[in-house]
Structure formats: structure tokens, C-alpha cells
Amino acid sequence: MMGAIFWIKRYLLAALPLFAILAAVEWFKGSTTTNDYLSAAVWAAIAAGIFTYMAWRRFRNDQACAVCDSLPGVGKVKKPR
């Protein structure tokens, strides 16, 4: 069963690399103010939230997902009826 810990891990696995990418872009542009990093964190949080919500929604509706099914252990979980 995919509990809250699974979805929190999935959120963090999406948010942290995305924040790193967005912060690196700001750093390469040469604008390294606190507001730039805060903006990168907010956008990473929003994007990861949308990604995680859509994956959770597909799981709840029992919809097929090629990306989700390729993850180890995710596609093989059967929901109790």
C-alpha cells in the first residue's frame, strides 16, 4: 500500500532536484540574491506538488501510467477493492 511516507518521499524526490536545477540556472545567470533562490524554491515546490498530486490521482483512479509503471514496486501494487 502506498501510504503518506511514500508520497512524501516522491514529493521530495521531485522537489529537491528541481530546486537544484533552478538554483543552478540562477547562479549561472549571475543573479544570486536570496529572492532568486526563494523563487527557485517556490517554483520547485509548486511543480513537485503538481507532479505528486497527478501521480496520486492516477493511483487513486487506477489509471495506467507508463512512467509510474516503470518505477520499481509502483506498478505492481494492487489496490484492495
Secondary structure as a PSIPRED ss2 file (coil, helix, strand):
# PSIPRED VFORMAT (PSIPRED V4.0)

   1 M C   1.000  0.000  0.000
   2 M C   1.000  0.000  0.000
   3 G C   1.000  0.000  0.000
   4 A H   0.000  1.000  0.000
   5 I H   0.000  1.000  0.000
   6 F H   0.000  1.000  0.000
   7 W H   0.000  1.000  0.000
   8 I H   0.000  1.000  0.000
   9 K H   0.000  1.000  0.000
  10 R H   0.000  1.000  0.000
  11 Y H   0.000  1.000  0.000
  12 L H   0.000  1.000  0.000
  13 L H   0.000  1.000  0.000
  14 A H   0.000  1.000  0.000
  15 A H   0.000  1.000  0.000
  16 L H   0.000  1.000  0.000
  17 P H   0.000  1.000  0.000
  18 L H   0.000  1.000  0.000
  19 F H   0.000  1.000  0.000
  20 A H   0.000  1.000  0.000
  21 I H   0.000  1.000  0.000
  22 L H   0.000  1.000  0.000
  23 A H   0.000  1.000  0.000
  24 A H   0.000  1.000  0.000
  25 V H   0.000  1.000  0.000
  26 E H   0.000  1.000  0.000
  27 W H   0.000  1.000  0.000
  28 F H   0.000  1.000  0.000
  29 K H   0.000  1.000  0.000
  30 G C   1.000  0.000  0.000
  31 S C   1.000  0.000  0.000
  32 T C   1.000  0.000  0.000
  33 T C   1.000  0.000  0.000
  34 T H   0.000  1.000  0.000
  35 N H   0.000  1.000  0.000
  36 D H   0.000  1.000  0.000
  37 Y H   0.000  1.000  0.000
  38 L H   0.000  1.000  0.000
  39 S H   0.000  1.000  0.000
  40 A H   0.000  1.000  0.000
  41 A H   0.000  1.000  0.000
  42 V H   0.000  1.000  0.000
  43 W H   0.000  1.000  0.000
  44 A H   0.000  1.000  0.000
  45 A H   0.000  1.000  0.000
  46 I H   0.000  1.000  0.000
  47 A H   0.000  1.000  0.000
  48 A H   0.000  1.000  0.000
  49 G H   0.000  1.000  0.000
  50 I H   0.000  1.000  0.000
  51 F H   0.000  1.000  0.000
  52 T H   0.000  1.000  0.000
  53 Y H   0.000  1.000  0.000
  54 M H   0.000  1.000  0.000
  55 A H   0.000  1.000  0.000
  56 W H   0.000  1.000  0.000
  57 R H   0.000  1.000  0.000
  58 R H   0.000  1.000  0.000
  59 F H   0.000  1.000  0.000
  60 R H   0.000  1.000  0.000
  61 N C   1.000  0.000  0.000
  62 D C   1.000  0.000  0.000
  63 Q C   1.000  0.000  0.000
  64 A C   1.000  0.000  0.000
  65 C C   1.000  0.000  0.000
  66 A H   0.000  1.000  0.000
  67 V H   0.000  1.000  0.000
  68 C H   0.000  1.000  0.000
  69 D H   0.000  1.000  0.000
  70 S H   0.000  1.000  0.000
  71 L C   1.000  0.000  0.000
  72 P C   1.000  0.000  0.000
  73 G C   1.000  0.000  0.000
  74 V C   1.000  0.000  0.000
  75 G C   1.000  0.000  0.000
  76 K C   1.000  0.000  0.000
  77 V C   1.000  0.000  0.000
  78 K C   1.000  0.000  0.000
  79 K C   1.000  0.000  0.000
  80 P C   1.000  0.000  0.000
  81 R C   1.000  0.000  0.000
